Amino acid sequence: MDQQEELEYILRVRNGEHAAYAFLVDRYKGMVYSIAWRVLGNQEDAQDVAQEGFIKAYQQLYQFEGKSKFSTWLYTIVYRTALAKAKEMKVRTFSITEQFKETFTNDYSTPQLSLMQTDDEQRSVNQAINNLPKTEALLVILYYINENSIGEIRQITGLSMANIKIKLFRARKKLETELRFLLDDKTSERRTYGKQG
């Protein structure tokens, strides 16, 4: 679905064809859930926020002017909804459980990351991303996995472009170190098992 086709669906929803919204939900539900999960770290809360984000976007669809991509506009709503939920949860509790189970594949910009192909290596990537601070993990997903531009990420998160670049640089360095450690560890495990067999 290209942007023009997407705008047609938006117009159809605005003209009263509510079922057309299902196509937009279907297209973006994965990334919407991922953003909510990265902010909240909890499956149930992430599902609630994803649903709430889609409802808010539906209710505010008439405000979407098409100046940015629909996805950027939607992710901004979801991100802000997730932040509000996180604040609400901090009032009620003193800690938020960290649970990251998502699996994904994509090309990464550094040589260490681009070598990740097997399931085992993919788990290492997930583990390394999960070890990052929440904001850095979210930025890595938006930039490297979802291929959002720095400008789009600025719109979504409200962070300055300089701050995003710094955080992405730090996150990339941490990922490289973590992955080198994880891969070296796995390589030595394989060698040990190979010798035993």
Secondary structure, DSSP 8 states (H G I E B T S, - for coil): --HHHHHHHHHHHHTT-GGGHHHHHHHHHHHHHHHHHHHH--HHHHHHHHHHHHHHHHHTGGG--SSS-HHHHHHHHHHHHHHHHHHHHHHH-S--------------SSHHHHT--SHHHHHHHHHHHHTS-HHHHHHHIIIIIS---HHHHHHHH---HHHHHHHHHHHHHHHHHHHHHHHHHHHHHHHHHHHH-
